[in-house]
Amino acid sequence: MNLMQLETRNSKPETAFIALGSNLKDPAAQVRAGFVALAALPATKLTAQSSLYRSAPIGYADQPDFINAVAAIETALAPRALLDALLAIERSHGRVRDFLNAPRTLDLDVLLYGDLQLHEHGLTIPHPRMHERAFVLVPLAEIAPRCVIPGRGAVTELLRAIDVARVTQLAVESSNQIESQSNRKPRMNADKRR
């Protein structure tokens, strides 16, 4: 895919929020590389990035913990073009979709695109489960505490309704420490989906 040929929506950039996650091949480094890749997208500027957070896997529990974060961008890319660009970044980082909720090198999801509400094949904005996921809401609230999810409400209010105990902000650690910790035996959490 030639990223320079991606469709732009209009000349005025729109604020979008992107979730980043990884639990393979030095997850913290993968998420940091994801921030760099977002900043390099055409017609896009990285405006904020959250701290890194560790969270237990959801859905398929027999895998390492995840490292998660959220980025804010200003982009003139249309929503579908932005999704296509994110999928290209995932592929460039070795993302393979073996099965639902499988371990991944890098996962990038469009959470919000301005106040747009959109549902089309392969793309729903706001992300349909973001309001249920502490590993999304905690870093989102860090960089955009006044954020409102269309159709759901304020991020700070949504955080009060969910369990955030299993999402922990990482201290400044070396990538090797994070990698070794992410390879420990995961906690069981099969009743929820990622």
N, C-alpha and C positions, 0 to 999 in steps of 0.2 A: 504494500500500500504506500502510495506517495502521500505523505502527510501534508505536503504543500498544496495538494489539490483538494483538500477537505472543504466541504461546503461551509461557508460562513453564513450566519443567520442575518446579521445586519452590521452596520458599521459601529454601532454602539455596543460595547461589551456587556455581557450579562454575568452576574455573580453566580457561580456554581460551587457546590461542595462535593468533594470526592472522598470516598472511604478507601483506605489502603489497608491491606492485610497480607500477612505471610506467616507460614509456619515451616518452611523448608529452606535449606541452603543459606544459612545465616539470615534469619528473618528480619532482624533489625537493619542490616545492610540492604536487604531487598526493599524494605519500606523507604529507607533514605534514598535509594536509587529511584524509587517511584516518584518521590518529590522532585528529584532532578529532571526526570523524564516529563513530568507535568509542566515544569517551568520551561521546557524546550518545545512544547507544542506550538504550532503556528497560531497566530492571532490570540494568544493566551498569555496571561501573566499570573504567576503564583503569588498570591497576596498574603497568605497565612498558612502555617502548618502547625498542627498540634504536637504535643509531646507524644512519645511512644507509650503504648499501654500493652500489658499482657492480659490475655483472656483465655479462658478454657474453650475448647472447641464446642460447637453446638451442632446437634444432629449426629454426625458420625463421630463418636467420642474416642475411638482408638487411633489417636493421632496426637502429635505434639501441640502444646499451647500455641496460640497465635500472638503475633505482635501486630497491633492495630494503630491506626492514626487517621486523622481527617485533614484534608487540605482545602483551602478556599482558593478559587481562581477567578479571574476576570477573563472571559472568553467571548470571542465573536463567532466561535464555531457553533453551528446548529447542534441541537441535542443529539441527533443521530450521528453526525460527524464526530462529535465529542465521544460518544460511545465507541464508534469504530476506532478512533485514535487510542482509547483506553485498552481495547481488545488487542490492538497491535502492540502496545507496550507490554501487556501481559505475555503475549507470544514471544516477544523479544527477550523476556526474562525466563523463558522455558515453561510457561504455564501450560499444563495438560489437564484436560477435563475428563478424567477417567470415569468418574461417577459423581452423583450428587453429594455435595459437602466433602469432597475429597481434599486431602492435603494440597497445598498450593505454594508455588514459589512467590507469586505476586497476584493479588486480587485487587482490582480497581472497579469501584461501583459509583455511578452517578447517583448521588443522594438527592440533591436539589439543583434546580436550574432556575434561578430567580423565583418567581411565584408560580411558575408553570405547573400545571397538572396535565399529565399526558399518559395515555395508555395505548401503546401500539405493540405489535409483535416484537418481543425481545427488549422492550424499553418501557419501563413505567417510572414516572417521576411525579411526586416524590417516590423514592425507593419504597416498595410496598411493606417492608418489615422493619424499616429503620426505627420507627417509634417504639419497637419492642426490644431493641438491642442496645444493651448498655455499652458494648464495645464500640458502638457508633455514637450514641448520644453523649457519652462522657467526653470524648475528644472534641466533638462538635461544640458542646457547651463551653469548652476551654477557649476555643477561638472565636465563637459567635454566641455568646450567652443570651443575646436578645433575639436569636433566630426563631422563626415561627415556621413550622412545617404545615404547608397548606392542607387543610382538611383534618389536621390532627391537633394542632395547638403549639404552644411555646415549648421549646426544648427543656427549659428549666422545670416546667410543670410535668412534662412527660417523664423526666428523670425521677421525680418523686414517686411515680407509679411502678417503677421497676427495681429489681434487685441489682445494685451496682457493686456488690461486695466482691465479685470475682473478676473485676476489672481493676488492675493496679497499674499506676503510673510507674514507668521504669525510672530508676535513678540513672545518672550518667554512668554507663557501664561500657566495657569494651565489647566489641562484636563477638569475641570468643566466649565471654561469659554468657551473653544472651543466647548464643547458639547452643552451648552445653545445657543451659537451663531449658531451652525449648525442646530438647530431646528427652526430657524426663517423661515418665509414665503419665499419660493424661488422666484427668478426672472424668468420671462418667457423667454424661449429661445428655442422654439419648432422647429426652422428652421435648427438646426444643430444636428448632431448625436454624441453620446458618444460611 
